Amino acid sequence: MRKAEIKIYDKTAGWLKEDENGYHFNYDSSYLNATSPDPISLTLPLQEKPFTSKILFPFFDGLIPEGWLLDIAQNNWKLNPRDRMGLLLACCKDCIGAVSVHPLNNEEL
């Protein structure tokens, strides 16, 4: 299982997990209870119930670089272009925009 902390404006918004059943995103309860929390995407509105998908959520897939930048990431880090979660974890800690993805190691799971 791989897991990432999802931040918006440097605040922990939620958690993205990949396991044998697919992908799961859930908002952090303290984030949901904060004053005026923003959803990370219109396709992932604020809710307590986890989102589940067999494929990586399109919002997160859209954060992965494309073109020559993706080629550099694949070649330098020896990443499989079909491993979308691996690409997300390796390339999206410092994205353009408010949302960032921070990989967690197994001890933090």
C-alpha positions as CSV (number, residue, x, y, z in Angstrom):
1,M,0.0,0.0,0.0
2,R,1.2,3.5,-0.8
3,K,-0.1,6.6,0.9
4,A,0.3,10.4,0.5
5,E,-0.7,13.4,2.5
6,I,-2.6,15.9,0.4
7,K,-2.1,19.5,1.3
8,I,-3.9,22.6,0.2
9,Y,-2.2,26.0,1.0
10,D,0.2,24.0,3.2
11,K,-2.6,22.6,5.4
12,T,-3.3,18.9,5.5
13,A,-6.5,18.4,3.6
14,G,-6.6,14.6,3.4
15,W,-5.0,11.3,2.5
16,L,-4.7,9.4,-0.7
17,K,-4.1,5.7,-0.6
18,E,-3.4,3.0,-3.2
19,D,-4.1,-0.6,-2.3
20,E,-5.1,-3.8,-4.0
21,N,-8.7,-2.5,-4.3
22,G,-7.8,0.7,-6.1
23,Y,-7.5,4.3,-4.9
24,H,-9.1,6.0,-1.9
25,F,-9.1,9.6,-0.9
26,N,-10.6,11.0,2.3
27,Y,-10.6,14.4,3.8
28,D,-8.9,14.8,7.2
29,S,-11.6,15.3,9.9
30,S,-9.8,18.3,11.4
31,Y,-9.7,19.9,7.9
32,L,-13.4,19.4,7.4
33,N,-14.1,20.9,10.9
34,A,-11.9,24.0,10.2
35,T,-13.5,27.4,9.4
36,S,-14.4,27.6,5.7
37,P,-12.4,24.6,4.3
38,D,-11.9,24.5,0.5
39,P,-12.4,21.3,-1.5
40,I,-9.2,20.3,-3.3
41,S,-11.3,19.9,-6.5
42,L,-14.8,20.3,-7.7
43,T,-14.8,16.6,-8.5
44,L,-13.8,15.8,-4.9
45,P,-16.3,17.9,-2.8
46,L,-16.0,18.2,0.9
47,Q,-17.5,15.1,2.6
48,E,-16.6,12.7,5.4
49,K,-17.2,9.6,3.3
50,P,-14.1,8.4,1.5
51,F,-13.9,8.5,-2.3
52,T,-13.0,5.3,-4.0
53,S,-11.9,4.5,-7.6
54,K,-10.3,1.7,-9.6
55,I,-8.2,4.2,-11.4
56,L,-6.3,7.2,-10.1
57,F,-8.7,10.1,-9.7
58,P,-8.6,12.4,-12.7
59,F,-7.8,15.4,-10.5
60,F,-4.6,13.8,-9.2
61,D,-3.7,12.3,-12.6
62,G,-3.9,15.9,-13.9
63,L,-1.1,17.0,-11.5
64,I,1.4,14.6,-13.1
65,P,3.7,16.5,-15.5
66,E,3.5,15.8,-19.2
67,G,5.8,15.9,-22.2
68,W,9.5,16.6,-21.8
69,L,9.2,17.1,-18.0
70,L,7.6,13.7,-17.7
71,D,10.4,12.2,-19.8
72,I,13.0,13.7,-17.5
73,A,11.2,12.3,-14.4
74,Q,10.9,8.8,-16.0
75,N,14.5,8.7,-17.1
76,N,16.1,10.1,-13.9
77,W,14.0,8.2,-11.4
78,K,13.5,5.1,-13.6
79,L,9.7,5.4,-13.2
80,N,7.2,3.3,-15.2
81,P,4.9,5.7,-17.1
82,R,2.0,3.4,-16.3
83,D,2.6,3.7,-12.6
84,R,0.5,6.8,-12.1
85,M,0.7,6.7,-8.3
86,G,4.5,6.4,-8.4
87,L,4.7,9.4,-10.8
88,L,2.3,11.4,-8.5
89,L,4.4,10.6,-5.4
90,A,7.7,11.4,-7.2
91,C,6.7,14.5,-9.1
92,C,4.0,16.4,-7.3
93,K,5.4,17.6,-4.0
94,D,5.8,21.1,-5.5
95,C,3.0,21.6,-8.0
96,I,1.8,24.7,-9.6
97,G,-1.3,25.7,-7.7
98,A,-2.6,25.2,-4.2
99,V,-2.5,21.4,-3.9
100,S,0.6,19.4,-3.2
101,V,1.3,15.6,-2.7
102,H,3.6,14.5,0.1
103,P,4.6,10.8,0.1
104,L,4.5,8.9,3.4
105,N,6.8,6.0,4.1
106,N,5.6,2.7,5.6
107,E,6.3,3.9,9.1
108,E,3.9,6.7,8.7
109,L,1.0,4.6,7.3
